[in-house]
Amino acid sequence: MEHEKYMRMALELAREAFGKGEIPVGCVISDKTGAVIGSGRNTREETRSALGHAETAAIAAACRFSGDWRLDGCTIYITLEPCPMCAGAIINARIPRVVYGAREENYGSCGSVIDLFAERFGHRPAVYAGVLEKECSALMAEFFKRLRE
């Protein structure tokens, strides 16, 4: 399945974040041709910035690549359900499709805590949840298990 191909790329970025001591979240953005035009991973600890989320990095890179803040025709693949900040960035970038792996029970904004994409904003992306969910969840569980040790 096409979604799995891109989610595997996002998982590689999440593993990279894990190796750097970051919460393991990775993200890639593909355009309508299938080309990856943006990618990112969590960098909050490295950058000491609350804005260091995988999605914000990938959206910034995709905007630079495309030369536009509107990412029409793109799909964003994220290993973890987006938080409110990242859901807002997705809405503002006009990304039409969101694909994520694991649910985020504390901050998830695609239905786990709130569904920001169902609100009356001017843009409502389609959401595909649970792609490679087991792999995404296992990486997150391993990270927090090691953190507690």
C-alpha positions in Angstrom: 0.0 0.0 0.0 1.2 3.5 -0.9 0.6 4.9 2.6 2.9 2.2 4.2 5.8 3.2 1.9 5.8 6.8 3.2 5.1 5.8 6.8 8.2 3.6 6.7 10.2 6.7 5.7 8.6 8.6 8.6 9.5 5.7 10.9 13.1 5.9 9.9 13.1 9.6 11.0 11.4 8.6 14.2 14.1 6.1 14.9 16.7 8.9 14.2 14.9 11.0 16.8 14.9 8.1 19.2 18.7 7.8 18.8 19.1 11.5 19.6 17.0 11.2 22.8 14.0 12.8 21.3 10.4 11.5 21.5 10.4 9.3 18.4 8.2 11.1 15.9 8.9 11.3 12.2 7.1 13.0 9.3 7.3 13.1 5.6 5.2 15.1 3.0 4.7 13.9 -0.5 3.3 15.9 -3.3 0.7 14.9 -5.9 3.4 13.2 -8.0 4.5 11.1 -5.1 7.8 12.9 -4.6 8.9 13.6 -1.0 9.1 17.4 -0.7 9.5 17.7 3.1 10.5 15.7 6.1 11.3 16.2 9.7 11.7 14.6 13.1 11.3 15.8 16.7 14.0 18.2 17.8 12.6 19.8 20.9 15.4 18.6 23.2 18.1 19.5 20.7 16.8 22.9 19.9 15.2 23.6 23.3 12.1 24.8 21.4 8.5 23.8 21.9 8.2 24.3 18.2 10.6 21.4 17.4 8.0 19.0 16.2 8.4 16.6 13.2 5.4 18.1 11.4 6.5 21.7 11.7 9.9 20.8 10.4 8.4 18.9 7.5 5.9 21.6 6.6 8.6 24.3 6.7 10.8 22.2 4.3 7.9 21.4 2.0 7.0 25.1 1.8 10.6 26.0 1.0 10.7 23.3 -1.7 7.4 24.3 -3.3 7.9 28.0 -2.9 4.4 28.4 -1.5 2.8 28.2 2.0 -0.2 26.3 0.5 0.6 22.6 0.2 -2.4 21.7 -2.0 -2.2 18.2 -3.4 0.1 16.9 -0.7 -0.2 14.2 1.9 1.5 14.4 5.3 2.6 11.1 7.0 3.2 11.2 10.7 4.1 8.4 13.0 2.0 9.9 15.8 -1.3 11.6 15.8 -0.7 15.4 15.6 -1.0 17.7 18.6 -3.1 20.9 18.5 -0.2 23.0 17.3 0.7 20.6 14.4 -3.0 20.1 13.5 -3.2 23.9 13.2 -0.1 24.0 11.0 -1.7 21.3 8.8 -4.9 23.3 8.5 -3.0 26.6 7.7 -0.8 24.9 5.1 -4.0 23.5 3.5 -2.7 19.9 3.4 -5.6 17.8 2.1 -4.6 14.4 3.5 -3.2 13.4 6.9 -2.0 9.9 7.5 -0.8 8.9 11.0 0.3 5.7 12.7 -0.2 5.7 16.5 -2.9 7.4 18.5 -1.8 10.1 21.0 -4.0 9.8 24.0 -2.7 13.0 25.8 -2.5 15.5 23.0 -4.0 13.8 19.9 -6.0 16.3 17.8 -7.5 13.9 15.2 -10.0 12.4 17.7 -8.1 11.1 20.7 -8.6 14.3 22.8 -10.2 16.5 20.2 -10.8 16.4 16.5 -9.6 19.8 15.2 -10.2 18.7 11.7 -13.9 18.3 12.4 -14.2 21.9 13.6 -15.5 24.8 11.5 -12.1 25.9 10.1 -11.9 26.8 6.4 -10.0 23.6 5.7 -10.8 20.0 6.7 -8.3 17.4 5.6 -9.1 13.7 5.2 -7.6 11.6 7.9 -6.3 8.1 7.6 -5.4 6.6 11.0 -3.5 3.5 12.1 -1.1 3.0 9.2 1.7 0.8 10.6 0.2 1.5 14.0 1.9 -1.5 15.7 5.4 -0.4 14.6 4.8 3.3 15.5 3.3 2.4 18.9 6.1 -0.1 19.7 8.8 2.5 19.0 7.0 5.0 21.3 6.6 2.4 24.0 10.3 1.5 23.8 11.3 5.1 24.1 9.3 5.7 27.3 10.3 2.4 28.8 14.0 3.4 28.4 13.3 6.8 29.8 11.8 5.3 33.0 14.8 3.0 33.4 
